[in-house]
Amino acid sequence: MAEQEVIKHTKKIVATLKSDKHSFWDKVREFITEIFIIVFAITLSIWFHSWSEHRSEQKQVKIFLLGLKHDINEDISQTKMVINDYKMYDTLYTYISHFSPVKQPNKDSIAYVVGLLNRNTFLRPNKNRFNGFLSAGKMNNIESDSLVTEILFYYQEALPQVQSSEGGWLKTQELLMDYLLNNTKDLNDCMSYWQPLASSKGKYLAKRLMPWAQIYDRYNNLIEKGQTIVSLIDKEYPKENKQ
């Protein structure tokens, strides 16, 4: 529409300038008027296009952020369950670290322990939505700078810190399982695990598997950062929060 208006008024300017029916000053006035109309039409068209594009971008941002809120709430719930599992590991490996190499433990107790040795837990964060939005270069479309900062910290710092701690724990568990595989006489007999676990190396690895403060701190930090993001998203879209 704007292009048609520009063409229309441009033709009118040319026609006016060529006309013998208009005086010089009439042509000047007509020229200025038509130029003003053309500039106004172009400006209006640019403004409307920018407004329409911004509206479309913000619609995409809204869909992204509400979806991200769901992802992060899922992460928070999963992280709380992971923390509970690590508390169980703390009890498990504390118990193993006190095994006596001369006093045989209760058979039921050792059977319970052996059943848990190969169990591990780690967070499986929902990152696909964030990664897709980031790789598409759309993070700058989010108008809240504080929200962008929190989201980037969550996915690019807090989560990698958690995964680093988990990686250290899982590596130690792998060392323990390799040690037991090579030093247990009968892998099908739970009592055969007692001596390897009660050895100095077995108890050393068990102590290293007792979750340290850092891993809990990083999980709790992730939860805190996630809750902050959810709160900021709720402030951006209060109506959706009430639904």
DATA-V266117 format. One record per pair of residues at least 12 apart in sequence whose ideal C-beta (glycine too) atoms are under 10 Angstrom apart, sorted by the first residue. I is the first residue (numbers start at 1). J is the second residue. D is the distance in Angstrom with one decimal. If there is no record, write none. Layout:
I;J;D
I;J;D
//
This chain:
1;41;8.5
1;44;9.7
1;45;7.6
1;48;9.5
2;38;9.4
2;40;9.9
2;41;5.1
2;42;6.3
2;43;9.4
2;44;7.0
2;45;3.4
2;46;8.5
2;48;8.4
2;49;8.9
3;41;9.0
3;42;9.3
3;45;8.1
4;41;9.3
5;37;7.5
5;38;7.4
5;40;9.2
5;41;4.4
5;42;8.7
5;44;9.3
5;45;8.5
6;37;9.0
6;38;5.3
6;39;9.6
6;41;6.0
6;42;6.7
6;45;8.9
7;38;9.6
8;34;9.5
8;37;9.2
8;38;9.3
8;41;9.3
9;33;9.0
9;34;4.7
9;35;8.3
9;36;9.5
9;37;5.2
9;38;5.1
9;40;9.9
9;41;7.5
10;34;7.7
10;35;9.5
10;38;6.8
11;34;9.6
12;30;7.8
12;31;9.7
12;33;9.4
12;34;5.6
12;37;9.0
12;38;9.8
13;27;9.1
13;30;7.3
13;31;5.8
13;32;9.9
13;33;9.3
13;34;4.6
13;35;7.4
13;37;9.7
13;38;8.3
14;34;9.7
15;30;9.5
16;28;9.8
16;29;9.5
16;30;4.5
16;31;6.8
16;33;9.5
16;34;7.4
17;30;8.4
17;31;7.0
54;141;8.8
54;143;9.6
56;141;9.8
57;138;7.6
57;140;9.6
57;141;4.6
57;142;9.5
57;143;9.5
58;141;7.3
58;142;9.1
58;143;7.6
60;133;8.5
60;136;9.3
60;138;6.8
60;141;7.0
61;133;8.8
61;138;7.5
61;139;9.4
61;141;5.2
61;142;5.5
61;143;7.7
61;144;9.6
61;147;9.8
61;236;8.8
62;142;10.0
62;233;9.6
62;236;8.1
62;237;6.5
62;240;8.3
63;129;9.7
63;133;9.8
64;129;6.9
64;130;8.6
64;132;8.8
64;133;5.2
64;136;9.7
64;138;7.3
64;139;9.4
64;141;8.7
64;142;8.1
64;151;9.9
64;233;10.0
65;129;9.9
65;133;9.4
65;142;7.2
65;144;9.3
65;147;7.7
65;151;8.7
65;229;8.9
65;230;10.0
65;232;8.9
65;233;5.0
65;234;9.9
65;236;6.5
65;237;7.2
65;240;9.5
66;233;7.1
66;234;10.0
66;236;9.3
66;237;6.6
66;240;6.1
66;241;9.6
67;126;9.3
67;129;5.3
67;130;9.5
67;133;9.1
68;126;8.7
68;129;5.9
68;130;6.5
68;133;8.0
68;147;9.8
68;151;7.1
68;154;9.5
68;155;9.6
68;229;7.4
68;230;8.9
68;233;7.1
69;226;9.5
69;229;7.5
69;230;5.4
69;231;9.8
69;232;9.5
69;233;4.7
69;234;7.7
69;236;9.8
69;237;8.8
69;240;8.8
69;241;9.0
70;126;8.1
70;129;8.8
70;230;9.5
71;125;8.0
71;126;3.7
71;127;7.9
71;128;8.4
71;129;5.6
71;130;7.4
71;226;9.3
71;229;9.9
72;125;8.9
72;126;7.6
72;129;9.9
72;130;9.2
72;151;8.9
72;154;7.3
72;155;9.6
72;222;9.5
72;223;9.7
72;225;8.8
72;226;4.4
72;227;8.3
72;228;9.7
72;229;5.7
72;230;5.9
72;233;8.6
73;126;9.4
73;226;7.6
73;227;9.1
73;229;9.8
73;230;6.4
74;124;9.5
74;125;8.7
74;126;5.5
74;226;9.6
75;123;7.1
75;124;8.8
75;125;5.2
75;126;6.0
75;127;9.1
75;154;8.8
75;159;8.4
75;162;9.8
75;222;7.3
75;223;8.4
75;225;10.0
75;226;5.8
76;222;8.0
76;223;5.4
76;224;9.5
76;225;9.7
76;226;4.8
76;227;6.8
76;229;9.9
76;230;7.9
77;223;9.7
77;226;9.9
78;121;9.7
78;122;9.9
78;123;6.0
78;124;6.9
78;125;7.9
78;126;8.8
79;123;5.9
79;125;8.8
79;162;8.0
79;218;9.8
79;219;5.4
79;220;8.5
79;222;5.8
79;223;5.5
79;226;7.8
80;219;8.4
80;220;9.7
80;223;7.0
81;121;8.0
81;123;9.4
82;121;5.2
82;122;7.0
82;123;5.5
82;124;9.4
82;162;9.0
82;166;8.6
82;215;9.6
82;219;6.6
82;222;9.9
83;121;9.3
83;123;9.9
83;211;9.0
83;215;9.0
83;216;6.7
83;219;5.3
83;220;7.7
83;223;8.5
84;121;9.0
85;119;8.2
85;120;8.6
85;121;4.0
85;122;9.4
85;211;9.4
86;121;6.9
86;166;9.6
86;169;8.2
86;209;10.0
86;210;9.5
86;211;4.4
86;212;9.9
86;215;6.7
86;216;7.2
86;219;7.9
87;211;7.6
87;216;8.8
88;116;8.0
88;119;8.9
88;121;8.9
88;211;9.7
89;116;8.2
89;119;8.2
89;120;8.5
89;121;7.8
89;169;8.3
89;173;9.0
89;209;6.5
89;210;7.5
89;211;6.0
90;209;8.9
90;210;5.5
90;211;5.3
90;212;9.6
90;216;9.5
91;116;10.0
91;210;9.1
92;112;9.0
92;113;6.7
92;116;5.7
92;117;8.3
92;119;8.9
92;206;8.5
92;209;8.2
92;210;8.7
93;113;9.4
93;116;9.6
93;117;9.5
93;172;9.8
93;173;9.6
93;176;9.0
93;203;9.4
93;205;8.6
93;206;4.5
93;207;7.0
93;208;8.3
93;209;4.4
93;210;4.7
93;211;8.4
94;206;8.0
94;207;8.4
94;209;9.6
94;210;5.7
95;109;8.0
95;112;9.6
95;113;7.0
95;206;8.5
96;110;9.6
96;113;6.3
96;116;9.8
96;117;8.6
96;176;9.2
96;193;9.6
96;197;5.5
96;198;8.5
96;202;7.4
96;203;7.0
96;205;8.9
96;206;4.1
96;207;8.7
96;209;8.3
96;210;9.2
97;197;9.2
97;198;9.9
97;202;8.9
97;203;5.0
97;204;8.5
97;205;9.2
97;206;4.4
97;207;4.8
97;208;9.5
97;209;8.8
97;210;7.0
98;198;9.4
98;203;8.0
98;206;8.9
98;207;9.9
99;113;9.0
99;193;9.7
99;194;6.9
99;195;9.0
99;196;9.7
99;197;5.4
99;198;3.9
99;199;8.8
99;202;7.4
99;203;6.5
99;206;8.0
100;194;9.4
100;198;6.2
100;203;10.0
101;194;8.7
101;195;6.9
101;197;9.4
101;198;4.3
101;199;6.7
101;200;8.6
101;202;9.3
101;203;9.0
102;198;8.3
103;194;9.7
103;198;8.8
104;191;7.5
104;194;6.2
104;195;9.3
104;198;9.0
105;190;10.0
105;191;8.7
105;193;9.8
105;194;6.1
105;197;8.9
105;198;8.3
107;190;7.1
107;191;6.3
107;194;9.5
108;190;9.2
109;190;9.6
110;189;9.9
110;190;5.2
110;191;6.1
110;192;9.4
110;193;6.5
110;194;5.7
110;197;8.2
111;189;9.9
111;190;4.3
111;191;8.4
111;193;9.3
112;190;8.8
113;190;8.0
113;193;7.5
113;194;9.2
113;197;7.6
113;206;9.9
114;180;8.9
114;184;9.4
114;187;9.4
114;189;9.3
114;190;4.5
114;191;9.0
114;192;9.1
114;193;5.1
114;194;9.3
114;197;8.8
115;190;8.1
117;173;8.3
117;176;7.3
117;177;7.0
117;180;7.1
117;193;7.6
117;197;8.6
117;206;9.8
117;209;9.6
118;173;8.3
118;176;9.6
118;177;6.4
118;180;9.4
119;173;9.0
120;166;8.8
120;169;7.8
120;170;5.9
120;173;5.7
120;174;9.1
120;177;9.7
120;209;9.8
121;166;8.4
121;169;9.1
121;170;9.4
122;162;8.7
122;163;7.7
122;165;9.7
122;166;4.5
122;167;8.5
122;169;8.2
122;170;6.7
123;159;7.9
123;162;6.0
123;163;7.4
123;166;6.8
123;219;7.9
123;222;7.9
125;154;9.3
125;155;8.0
125;158;9.9
125;159;5.6
125;162;8.3
125;163;8.3
125;222;8.7
125;226;9.8
127;155;6.5
127;159;7.5
130;151;7.1
130;152;9.2
130;154;8.4
130;155;5.2
130;156;9.4
130;159;9.6
131;155;8.1
133;151;9.2
134;151;9.0
134;152;8.4
134;155;7.9
134;156;9.0
139;151;7.6
139;152;7.4
142;236;8.9
143;236;8.6
144;232;6.7
144;233;9.2
144;235;8.5
144;236;6.4
146;228;9.2
146;229;10.0
146;232;6.6
147;228;9.3
147;229;7.0
147;231;9.9
147;232;4.7
147;233;7.1
147;235;8.8
147;236;7.0
148;232;9.9
149;232;9.9
150;225;6.5
150;226;9.2
150;228;5.5
150;229;5.0
150;230;9.9
150;231;9.5
150;232;6.4
150;233;9.7
151;225;9.2
151;228;9.9
151;229;6.0
151;232;8.9
151;233;9.4
153;221;9.9
153;225;6.3
153;228;9.4
153;229;9.2
154;221;9.7
154;222;7.3
154;224;10.0
154;225;4.8
154;226;6.4
154;228;8.4
154;229;6.0
155;225;9.6
155;229;9.8
157;221;9.5
157;222;9.9
157;225;8.8
158;218;7.4
158;219;9.7
158;221;5.8
158;222;4.8
158;223;9.5
158;224;8.8
158;225;5.0
158;226;8.2
159;218;9.4
159;222;6.6
159;225;9.1
159;226;9.7
160;218;9.7
161;214;8.9
161;215;9.7
161;217;9.2
161;218;4.9
161;219;9.6
161;221;7.5
161;222;8.0
162;215;7.9
162;217;10.0
162;218;4.8
162;219;6.2
162;221;8.2
162;222;5.4
163;218;9.2
164;214;9.6
164;215;9.6
164;218;8.2
165;211;8.9
165;212;8.2
165;214;6.0
165;215;4.3
165;216;9.2
165;217;8.9
165;218;5.4
165;219;8.3
166;215;7.4
166;218;8.9
166;219;9.3
168;208;9.0
168;212;9.0
168;214;9.2
168;215;8.2
169;208;8.6
169;209;6.8
169;210;9.9
169;211;7.0
169;212;8.7
169;215;6.7
170;209;9.9
171;208;9.7
172;205;6.3
172;206;9.5
172;207;9.8
172;208;4.8
172;209;5.5
173;205;8.4
173;208;9.2
173;209;6.1
175;201;9.3
175;204;9.9
175;205;5.9
175;208;8.3
175;209;9.3
176;196;9.3
176;197;8.7
176;201;9.1
176;202;7.5
176;204;9.5
176;205;4.3
176;206;7.2
176;208;8.4
176;209;6.6
177;205;9.5
178;205;9.8
179;196;6.6
179;197;9.3
179;199;8.7
179;201;6.3
179;202;6.8
179;204;9.8
179;205;6.5
180;192;9.4
180;193;6.3
180;196;5.4
180;197;7.4
180;202;7.7
180;205;9.2
181;196;9.5
182;196;8.7
183;195;8.0
183;196;4.3
183;197;9.5
183;199;7.7
183;201;8.5
183;202;8.1
184;196;5.4
184;197;9.0
//
